[in-house]
Every structure is written in structure tokens, then in C-alpha cells.
Amino acid sequence: QVQLVESGGDLVQPGGSLRLSCAASGSIFNINIMKWYRQAPGKQREYVAHITNGGSTGYVDSVKGRFTISRDNAKNTVYLQMNSLKPEDTAVYYCNAVLNFGTAWGQGTQVTVFS
């Protein structure tokens, strides 16, 4: 099993920045890809970004140039640096791990961008 714990969500004004963290524990050797998703009120959960074990990254178009995903293998942690935040980025952000067999999800962390 893999356990994921997100942190770093907060209230921030438009144009501000936040860094989310996702700490993995357990059978982390089973992890192939780490992803961030988000779910805004009344909307479906959507993919935000991913990073592979090899370091390849990808982003949804709406965050390209503003968000950066990275990982610290020594700390078993994945980060999502979010800059130039907009009100439409308001959501619960979830960490997801694609495993050899199945997936794992964190509990989510709330990001609220308000003016």
C-alpha cells in the first residue's frame, strides 16, 4: 500500500503563489507516475499535472507556464509550485500515484484564490 498526504493549501489573492506538497509512504517502489488533480465546487475532478519516475512532466493547458511539478526522491515528496494564481484555480487539490497495480489518492488540500 501507498499512503499520500498533501499539504500547503491556503487562502491567497489573485496573482499570488502557493506550493503544495505530497508526501508518499509505504510501498513507494510501486509508484510509476505522480499526478496532481483538482476538483472545484460543482465540477468534476480534473487532471492538473504529472511527473514520471524519469522526470518527464505534463500539464493541463490552463496551468501551463504558471504551475511547476517537481519531486524530491530523498524525501519521497512531490511538489506543485503554483504561481500567478487565478480565482478559477480555487479547488481541492489531490495527489495521485499510479502504481504497478492500481492507484492511490491523498485526502486533498484546499486552495482558495479570492480578491
Buried (B, 14 or more C-beta within 10 A) or exposed (E): EBBBBBBBBBEBEEEBEBBBBBBBEBEBEBBEBBBBBBBBEEEEBEEBBBBBEEEEEBBBEEBEEBBBBBBEEEEBBBBBBBBEBBEEBBBBBBBBBBBEEEEBBBEBBEBBBEE
